[in-house]
Amino acid sequence: MIDLRKLEAFIKVYETQSFSKASKLLHLAQPTITLQIKDLEEFWGIKLFERHTRKVRPSKAGKIVYIYGKQITRLLKEMGKELELIKNEKRGVIEIGGSTIPGQYILPKLIKKFKEKNPHISLFLKVGDSKEVAERVLSGDFDIGMIGAIFKNKELVHIPCYEDEIVLIGPSNFSKTEIELEEIYSLPLIKREEGSGTWKKVIEILQKKRIDIEKLNIVGEMGSTEAVKEAVKEGLGYGFISSLAIELETKLDLLKIIRIKDVLIKRKFYLVYNRLRKITPLEKEFIKFIKNISDLD
């Protein structure tokens, strides 16, 4: 029999292409991870990784083990949930992935409200960009996700659940409250990373308004909403972020919302789940709860 822990170690090494990164994620010593992979290689009698380069690269056999290993771990996870439901219908675990804005500003409040009605259900929330969350929902790492973009994948179900406005922010001493669209070219802009649903929506709307994205004055890239806000506060440039993320700073006059004439950037947030994976009754209940609730306060 294959030790599941060794298979999980292999999967993490495969996905991170690093023994050290895998050891940190699994909270295990690196020699332990190395030994677990060695045991698997001895069990099957074939090398799973090529180690002659700086990066750990999977062998042909390693790619096969990864494909089946992911399916095995996913099925065992689903089996555990099904058995837990049989033991106690009101108990269970839901693992949720949230892109930056839902993960920081929407889902914590929703989870709190859901827990008040369902105290015996455990909900675990992890935050990443929209692309990462979508990928991890498809892979089975997350049961449900909430993201700010639609990804073209037949396996991914998108359910619209919230609407948000993306606004341009600048330092509090900026002289204008509104600018003409063409003025956007003269502003030093701080963009989000490519996987960001916020940045994806900004580009979509600006292109519809015939703005040449290549001519924008991009001076930096940040990996989170908080990083964008701090960069703007420090005078590094201007950025586009969710209106949900700027409420406190505008009240304290730390940052300023700058309207763009005749431009309104609205985007929806979507609940997502994998169409090919069986949705548990608890997950259905959580999805129903989010679709019905409207007050986040």
C-alpha positions, 0 to 999 in steps of 0.5 A: 500500500502507498502511504498517503503522506508520501504521495502528498509530499510528492504532489507538493514537490511536483507543484512547487518544483522545490523540495524546500518549498514543499517542506515549508508548506507541509511543515516537514523537514526537507530531509523527511520530504527527500526520504518520502520521495525516495521511498516512492521511487524505490516502491515503483522502481523508477525515478520520479524527478530529474535532479541534475538541474537547479529546479526539480523537474518531473520525469515522465513517470513523475508526470503520470504519478502526479495525474493519478495522485491528484485524483487519488487524494481528491477521492479520499478527501471526498470519501472522508466528507461523505463519511463525516456526513453519515456520522453527523449530518450537521457536521462537516468541513468546507474549504473555500478559496477567495480572490483578494477582495472577496477573501479579505472584505466579503467572505469573512463576514459571510462565514461569520453569519453562516457559522452563527446559523451552523455552528458545527460546520468548519469553514477554512478560507484561503486567499489568492488571486482569481486565477489561482483560486479558479485553478485550485477549485478545478484541482480539488484543493478548494470546494468552493471559490469566490472570484472576480473574473470569468475563466473559460473552462467547461468544468468551472461553474460561475454563479454571480453573487455580488457586484463591486465598483473598481475606482481609481485612487490617488494621494489625498492631496490630489487637486481634482476629484474627476479627470478626463479619460485621456488624462489617464495616460499622464498618470503613473499607474501601479498595476496588479499582477496578471492573475488579478480579476481587478486588473483584468476588469480595468483593462477590459473597460479601458479597452472598450473606451478605446484606451491604448493599454500599451501607452499607459504609464505603468511604473510598478506592479503589486501583488495585493490590494494592500500593497497598491494602497501603501504604494499610493500613500507613499506617492509612487503612483495611482492605482485601481482597487475595489471600492470595498477596500478603500472605505476606511482610508477615504474616511480618514482622508488618507487616500482619494477616489478620483472619478474618470469622466463617463467611465464606470468600472463595475464587476461581478463576483462569482461563486465557482465550483467544479462541475465534475465534482460531487457537491455535498449537501453542506456545500449546497447549503453554503451556496444557497446561503450566499445567493440569498443573503444581501446585507454584509453589515 
